[in-house]
Amino acid sequence: MAAKSEAPFPPDYRTARKAFIAACTKARADAISRAHLGRQGPDGKPMFIDSVALGPRDAQTAVLMIANDIHASIAVTTLLREGVTLPDGMRLVVVHALDPFAFMKAPGDRDWSQAMLKAIATEDLSRATALTILGFGITEDELPAIFPTDRKVRLICKLSRGPMDAGKMRKSVSASLARA
């Protein structure tokens, strides 16, 4: 019998985005969508970076998870769908498709992605003084210096070039929440 985390998941940007938004709804959280206004995807449709924030807005301790490829998308979507328990006073912000063009094997727009990540950090993490960034499918050089230097920031980048097990991601996130 297959576990929930191994459920079929169509590996394309549009379907992954719909599944992420549905998982946010199931987690009783509103996904925030940021559209690229200057460019369409290879399919002629708008491209988006989506995010969701869980936990108190005024939390001083936070974890930022960034899913930037299809494998990480599957894992964070499953994580949200199955439920995440946060320690008291902790904030979790999940970013889906930091570079949505990469999902569609198209050249990205790094400046736009970084501007949107900065907006997410400003809106959802402005009160966090201790932040752990879990980057799945990204490298450290893909993240801009968007956080003030007076904050304690710990960056953990995990490449996900192949299928990512949601259970392992849950353990990684839980450990980060416990350490943060």
N, C-alpha and C positions, 0 to 999 in steps of 0.2 A: 504494500500500500504506500503510495507516494505521500510525503509530508507536504503540508501547505506550502512551504518555501520552495518546493519543487514543482509547483503547478505550472502548466504551460503559460508562456508569456511571449506574445509576438514581439520579435526583436526589431521594431522600427520606432522611430521618434514619435510619430503621431499616436500610435497605440500606447507606447510607454508613457507619454504625457497624460493621456486620458486615464490610464491606470493609476498614475501618481495622484492625480486630482481626486479620483474616486477613493483612494486610500486615505487621503487627507480628510475627506468628508466622513469616512468611516471612523477616523480618529477624532471626529468632532472638532476639526480645525479647518480654518479657511485657507485655501491655497491662494497666494498672491501671484498674479501673472504679470510679467513685464514683457511687452511686445517690442520687437525690433521694428522701429518705424521706418527705417531707411532701406530695408532689404527684405525680400521674400526668400523662402527656402527654395531648394531645387525643384520642388513640386508646385511652385507658384503660390504657396500659402504662407501666412505669417509665421514667424518663428518667435518662441517665447522662452524665457527663463522663469521657472515657477519655484516658489518657496513656501514653506510653512513654518510657523513658530509655535512651539508648545512650551508651556510653563509661564511663570510670571514675567511680565515685561520688565519689572524692576530687579530681576535676579542679577546678582553680582557675579555669579559663576555660570558659565554657559559652554555648550558644545555646539560647534558649527560643523555640520556634515555636508560635504559637497559630492554629489554623484554626477560624474561627468562622462560616463559611457554607459552603454546598454546593460552591461553586467552589474554595475553599481546601481543603475536605475531599478533593475529587477529586485536587488537586495533591499534598497531603501523603501521601495514600494511595499514589499512583503513585510518589512519591519513595521511600517505604519499600519498596514492592514491588520497585522496580528496584535498590535498594541505595544506601546512603549510606556514603561513606568519610570517617571523621573523622581529623583530625590527631591525633598522639599527645598524650595528656593532655587531650583535649577531651571535653566532655559535651554531648550534644544531647538536649533534652527536647521532645517534641511533645505538644501538648494538642489533642485533637479535640473539637469542639463545646463551647466554653467556656459557651455558652448554648444548650443543646440544644433549648429551647423555641422559639428563633428559627428553627431548622431547620424546625419544624412550623408556623411562622407563628402562634405563640401568645405571649401575654405571658410574659416571662421572670421569673426570680427572681434579680435582681442580687446580693443579699446571699449567696445560696447559691453562685452562680458565683464570687464573690470569695473566699468561705471555702474553696472547693475549690481555687482557684488558689493561695491562700496555703498550703494543705496540700501541694500539689504542689511549690511552691517550697521549703518546709521539708524535705520528704522527699528531693527529687531535686537541689536546687541549694544546699543549706546550706553547702557548702564553696567554692562559686564566689565569687571576689572580683572577677571581671570577667565581666559578663553582657551579652549582646546579646539583646534581645527582638524577634523578628520577629512582628508581629501581622498576620495576614491576615484581612480581614473584620471588623476591630475598629478602634475609634478610641482615641486615647490616654486619653480620659476614661473609657473602659470598664475600664481597668486600675487596680486599687487601688494605693496606696502600700504594697506588701507587702515591699519589699526594704530592708534597713538602709541608712542613708545612708553607711556606711563602704565600700560597694561601688561599683565603677565600673559603672554601668548605662547602656546605650545602647539607646534605644527607636526602633524603626523600624516604623511602622504602614503597612500597605499595604491599601488597600481593594480588594476583589475583587467588584465589582458584576456582573461578567460572567465568562465562562469564563476560567480561569487556566491558562496553559500550564505543564505540569510541568517542561519544560526551562528556562523562565525562572525558575521557583521554584528549581530545582536550582542555577542560576547565582547567584541571590540568596543562597541558603543557603551555597553554597560560598564566595562572597565574604565573607559574614559570618563563616564559620568561619575563613577565612584572616586576617581583620582582628581577630578577637576575641582 
